[in-house]
Amino acid sequence: MKTDLYTKIVLTVIAVALSANLIKSTINPAMADSKHYATVPVNADGSINVKIAKAGDVLDVNIKSVAPYAFSYCDAIPVKNK
C-alpha cells in the first residue's frame, strides 16, 4: 500500500504542475516580439537595391538542387543583369 500512496502523491504533483502551467499560459499568452523589425526601402518598380560586401567583381552562383516544394507558395522573383 505504500507504493499506492507514493503513486497518488506523484500524480497529484504532476496534475497540479500541469494545471498551473495551463493557467499561466492563459493569463499571459506567448506573443512574438514585434519590437525587432526594420523597414526596407523599395524602388518605384518594386525592386530592392542590394549591396554585397566583401565580394569580388564576379559573384559565382550555382544552384545544384532545390526541393520541389521550396517555391510552391511564392511568385517568381525577376532578376536583372547589369
C-alpha positions as CSV (number, residue, x, y, z in Angstrom):
1,M,0.0,0.0,0.0
2,K,3.0,2.3,0.4
3,T,3.6,2.3,-3.4
4,D,-0.1,3.2,-4.0
5,L,0.2,6.3,-1.7
6,Y,3.5,7.3,-3.4
7,T,2.0,7.0,-6.9
8,K,-1.0,9.1,-5.8
9,I,1.2,11.8,-4.5
10,V,3.4,11.9,-7.6
11,L,0.4,12.0,-9.9
12,T,-1.2,14.8,-7.8
13,V,2.0,16.9,-8.0
14,I,2.2,16.4,-11.8
15,A,-1.5,17.3,-12.2
16,V,-1.0,20.5,-10.1
17,A,2.0,21.5,-12.1
18,L,0.2,20.9,-15.4
19,S,-2.8,22.9,-14.2
20,A,-0.5,25.8,-13.1
21,N,1.2,25.8,-16.5
22,L,-2.2,25.9,-18.2
23,I,-3.4,28.8,-16.1
24,K,-0.2,30.7,-16.5
25,S,-0.4,30.4,-20.3
26,T,-4.0,31.6,-20.4
27,I,-3.2,34.6,-18.3
28,N,-0.1,35.7,-20.2
29,P,-0.1,34.1,-23.7
30,A,3.1,33.8,-25.6
31,M,3.5,36.5,-28.2
32,A,6.1,37.2,-30.8
33,D,8.3,40.1,-30.1
34,S,7.3,42.8,-32.5
35,K,9.9,45.3,-31.5
36,H,12.7,43.9,-33.7
37,Y,11.8,44.9,-37.3
38,A,13.3,47.2,-39.9
39,T,11.8,48.9,-42.9
40,V,13.4,48.2,-46.3
41,P,13.4,50.9,-49.0
42,V,11.7,49.7,-52.1
43,N,12.2,51.3,-55.5
44,A,9.3,52.6,-57.6
45,D,9.2,49.5,-59.7
46,G,9.2,47.2,-56.6
47,S,12.8,46.2,-56.7
48,I,15.2,46.4,-53.8
49,N,18.9,47.6,-54.1
50,V,21.3,45.1,-52.6
51,K,24.9,45.8,-51.7
52,I,27.1,42.7,-51.3
53,A,30.0,43.4,-49.1
54,K,33.4,41.6,-49.2
55,A,32.8,40.1,-52.7
56,G,35.0,40.3,-55.8
57,D,33.8,41.6,-59.1
58,V,32.2,38.3,-60.1
59,L,29.9,36.5,-57.7
60,D,29.5,32.9,-58.8
61,V,26.1,31.5,-58.0
62,N,25.4,27.8,-58.8
63,I,22.1,26.2,-57.7
64,K,22.7,22.5,-57.7
65,S,19.4,21.4,-56.3
66,V,16.2,22.8,-54.9
67,A,13.5,21.0,-53.1
68,P,10.4,20.6,-55.3
69,Y,8.2,22.3,-52.7
70,A,10.5,25.2,-51.8
71,F,8.8,27.8,-54.1
72,S,5.3,26.4,-54.3
73,Y,3.7,29.3,-52.3
74,C,5.5,32.3,-53.8
75,D,5.8,34.1,-57.1
76,A,8.9,34.2,-59.2
77,I,11.5,36.9,-58.4
78,P,12.5,38.9,-61.5
79,V,16.3,39.1,-61.9
80,K,18.0,41.8,-63.9
81,N,21.6,41.7,-65.3
82,K,23.6,44.9,-65.4
